[in-house]
Amino acid sequence: MSLQQELKTILGASGWIEGADAASWQRDWLDRYGEAPLGVARPASTAEVADVVRACHAAGVPVVVQGGNTGLCGGAVLGRAGGVILSLSRMATISQPDVASASVEVEAGAVLATLHDALDGSGMMFPMHLGAEGSAQIGGLIGTNAGGSHAFRYGMMADLVLGLEVVLPDGTIWSGLRAVQKDNAGYQLRRLFVGSEGTLGIVTRAVLKLFPAPRQRATAFLALPDEAAAVRFGTRLQAEAGEFLTGLEFFPELGLELALKHVHGLAYPLETRGGCYLLVEVASGSDKVPLDDILGAVLEWGMAEGLVLDGALAASEAQRAAFWRLREEQPEGQRLEGAQLKHDIAVPPGRIAEFVDRAGALCRALVPDVRINPFGHLADGNIHYNLTPPEGMADFAGQDRELALRLARLATEMGGSFAAEHGLGRAKITLADALRPAAERRLMRAVKAALDPEGTMNPGAVIGN
Ligand SMILES: Cc1cc2nc3c(=O)[nH]c(=O)nc-3n(C[C@H](O)[C@H](O)[C@H](O)COP(=O)(O)OP(=O)(O)OC[C@H]3O[C@@H](n4cnc5c(N)ncnc54)[C@H](O)[C@@H]3O)c2cc1C
């Protein structure tokens, strides 16, 4: 029996897709990677995932697990034609939250926004938010160790996963679905799988940590002169608002312009424009905390210091959503402008303005008048340093690789990272090989060889072939 026939037998007609019907799983979100699959396996249970993986392992055929396919490093598609894409979108159940233990068990194919909706009214929330939450799946978020806009306050995915169930490369099921924070029975296996981008196993189920849902929030949209002012203001706000600060996002004038130009339904809410904008949010699970006073006092200080040029507090839930959209449509505004280069940088937060200055000079030396849109998560120093070609140019004059290398080197020199929250996938292996210590890369290859000696799990991602 051929592998295709075997997989069809395991999965039934609705669980195996091949030929032209498989085309929509082939390419990555940015349309840079992805070769033709043998077919797409859509199992409906962990046992079926294990059977598929076991069959592929026996046949020596690569398996790439794909979640919502919103990853930005090409990790969710095939590097070479002929492998199997495994989609968990039929495995999306969400259990009742355990409020007393602050946890919920979910299948890996559940979409993040669906989890948020499912928790509505329970008094609890899952604190991960990102622009792709309408498509990104729990398995993909775990696979990439996603961050997003609330990571500085609640942690990245690695901090939010209590337990995991994983199908290993030979089809063995590891059940580590424990719902406790404290579990020091040896190596932290669950942490090993978080961020492994489908190269060590397939996450099929997870127990996630929950937090009390906010009872009140205050949200402000601010115009500031530049990133240096944003960092100064952000530092003071963190000191004054402490654990109540849940959002501190920034983007520049270019990002605002592109979003307003291309994305339907956006409006600028202030009278004065700035060089940099901040979206600020404070929230509390108690309605006794004077959030408006806390935020108001820091705003007054910011205005007196000349850091805040103009600002508005959201007066309704609709206005709050409108403020957040200005930030979240940054990627879409830039995508609709045309060609772009994305760089996912992190630097120590106090050095954001320095990075923006030095990186700007470096980019303009290679591509004069390149348009730069550094935006992202101020409190954890995460800058999506995205470039658009100069006006009238369709591309970056062949400097794409050099720009990526020099920006990554600068971030590294400044004590930061060139892979802050999107992972390595296929896109950043050469950067990791060039810029990370040899011992670090050797350890990663040793882990891969120990867990996946045949190399059938997402070959070519994270550590290359
Ligand atoms: C508009 C936009 C905004 C974004 N904003 C953010 C942001 O703020 N923060 C952030 O961190 N990311 C962001 N991203 C990137 C992306 O959404 C995340 O990387 C997300 O975690 C990917 O989830 P996914 O389900 O789409 O995974 P995929 O893209 O399908 O897969 C990503 C990787 O995870 C692996 N994987 C998928 N499922 C599993 C599984 N079940 N078990 C093991 N490995 C698996 C894949 O093989 C692949 O290597 C954004 C993307 C877009 C398009």
The ligand as an SDF file (V2000), in Angstrom:
LIG
                    3D

 53 58  0  0  0  0  0  0  0  0999 V2000
   -0.8300   40.3500   11.1530 C   0  0  0  0  0  0  0  0  0  0  0  0
    0.0700   39.5080   12.0020 C   0  0  0  0  0  0  0  0  0  0  0  0
    0.4000   39.9470   13.2770 C   0  0  0  0  0  0  0  0  0  0  0  0
    1.2240   39.1540   14.0860 C   0  0  0  0  0  0  0  0  0  0  0  0
    1.5310   39.6130   15.3320 N   0  0  0  0  0  0  0  0  0  0  0  0
    2.2980   38.8460   16.1420 C   0  0  0  0  0  0  0  0  0  0  0  0
    2.6220   39.2830   17.4630 C   0  0  0  0  0  0  0  0  0  0  0  0
    2.2530   40.3690   17.9040 O   0  0  0  0  0  0  0  0  0  0  0  0
    3.3650   38.4550   18.2310 N   0  0  0  0  0  0  0  0  0  0  0  0
    3.8100   37.2290   17.7810 C   0  0  0  0  0  0  0  0  0  0  0  0
    4.4680   36.5140   18.5340 O   0  0  0  0  0  0  0  0  0  0  0  0
    3.5410   36.8100   16.5230 N   0  0  0  0  0  0  0  0  0  0  0  0
    2.8030   37.5790   15.7010 C   0  0  0  0  0  0  0  0  0  0  0  0
    2.5320   37.1570   14.4270 N   0  0  0  0  0  0  0  0  0  0  0  0
    3.1080   35.8960   13.9400 C   0  0  0  0  0  0  0  0  0  0  0  0
    2.1690   34.6810   14.0850 C   0  0  0  0  0  0  0  0  0  0  0  0
    0.8300   35.0460   14.2490 O   0  0  0  0  0  0  0  0  0  0  0  0
    2.5950   33.8260   15.2490 C   0  0  0  0  0  0  0  0  0  0  0  0
    3.8880   33.3170   14.9770 O   0  0  0  0  0  0  0  0  0  0  0  0
    1.6610   32.6670   15.5800 C   0  0  0  0  0  0  0  0  0  0  0  0
    2.1290   32.0460   16.7490 O   0  0  0  0  0  0  0  0  0  0  0  0
    1.5660   31.6150   14.4900 C   0  0  0  0  0  0  0  0  0  0  0  0
    0.4610   30.7660   14.7790 O   0  0  0  0  0  0  0  0  0  0  0  0
   -0.1440   29.8510   13.6210 P   0  0  0  0  0  0  0  0  0  0  0  0
   -1.1970   28.9800   14.2190 O   0  0  0  0  0  0  0  0  0  0  0  0
   -0.5620   30.6630   12.4700 O   0  0  0  0  0  0  0  0  0  0  0  0
    1.1160   28.9500   13.2790 O   0  0  0  0  0  0  0  0  0  0  0  0
    1.7750   28.5030   11.8440 P   0  0  0  0  0  0  0  0  0  0  0  0
    2.1210   29.7300   11.0930 O   0  0  0  0  0  0  0  0  0  0  0  0
    0.7900   27.6050   11.2000 O   0  0  0  0  0  0  0  0  0  0  0  0
    3.0070   27.7420   12.3560 O   0  0  0  0  0  0  0  0  0  0  0  0
    4.0930   28.4080   12.9470 C   0  0  0  0  0  0  0  0  0  0  0  0
    5.1520   27.3810   13.3960 C   0  0  0  0  0  0  0  0  0  0  0  0
    4.6220   26.5800   14.4560 O   0  0  0  0  0  0  0  0  0  0  0  0
    4.6280   25.2060   14.0880 C   0  0  0  0  0  0  0  0  0  0  0  0
    3.3900   24.6140   14.6090 N   0  0  0  0  0  0  0  0  0  0  0  0
    2.1220   24.8590   14.2090 C   0  0  0  0  0  0  0  0  0  0  0  0
    1.2610   24.0970   14.8940 N   0  0  0  0  0  0  0  0  0  0  0  0
    2.0150   23.3210   15.7270 C   0  0  0  0  0  0  0  0  0  0  0  0
    1.7070   22.2860   16.6590 C   0  0  0  0  0  0  0  0  0  0  0  0
    0.4550   21.8850   16.8640 N   0  0  0  0  0  0  0  0  0  0  0  0
    2.7350   21.6920   17.3280 N   0  0  0  0  0  0  0  0  0  0  0  0
    4.0310   22.0640   17.1220 C   0  0  0  0  0  0  0  0  0  0  0  0
    4.3650   23.0470   16.2490 N   0  0  0  0  0  0  0  0  0  0  0  0
    3.3700   23.6640   15.5600 C   0  0  0  0  0  0  0  0  0  0  0  0
    4.6960   25.1830   12.5690 C   0  0  0  0  0  0  0  0  0  0  0  0
    5.2760   23.9870   12.0790 O   0  0  0  0  0  0  0  0  0  0  0  0
    5.5470   26.4000   12.2960 C   0  0  0  0  0  0  0  0  0  0  0  0
    6.9110   26.0660   12.4280 O   0  0  0  0  0  0  0  0  0  0  0  0
    1.7240   37.9260   13.5930 C   0  0  0  0  0  0  0  0  0  0  0  0
    1.3820   37.4880   12.3130 C   0  0  0  0  0  0  0  0  0  0  0  0
    0.5760   38.2710   11.5150 C   0  0  0  0  0  0  0  0  0  0  0  0
    0.2280   37.7610   10.1550 C   0  0  0  0  0  0  0  0  0  0  0  0
  1  2  1  0
  2  3  1  0
  2 52  2  0
  3  4  2  0
  4  5  1  0
  4 50  1  0
  5  6  2  0
  6  7  1  0
  6 13  1  0
  7  8  2  0
  7  9  1  0
  9 10  1  0
 10 11  2  0
 10 12  1  0
 12 13  2  0
 13 14  1  0
 14 15  1  0
 14 50  1  0
 15 16  1  0
 16 17  1  0
 16 18  1  0
 18 19  1  0
 18 20  1  0
 20 21  1  0
 20 22  1  0
 22 23  1  0
 23 24  1  0
 24 25  2  0
 24 26  1  0
 24 27  1  0
 27 28  1  0
 28 29  2  0
 28 30  1  0
 28 31  1  0
 31 32  1  0
 32 33  1  0
 33 34  1  0
 33 48  1  0
 34 35  1  0
 35 36  1  0
 35 46  1  0
 36 37  1  0
 36 45  1  0
 37 38  2  0
 38 39  1  0
 39 40  1  0
 39 45  2  0
 40 41  1  0
 40 42  2  0
 42 43  1  0
 43 44  2  0
 44 45  1  0
 46 47  1  0
 46 48  1  0
 48 49  1  0
 50 51  2  0
 51 52  1  0
 52 53  1  0
M  END
$$$$
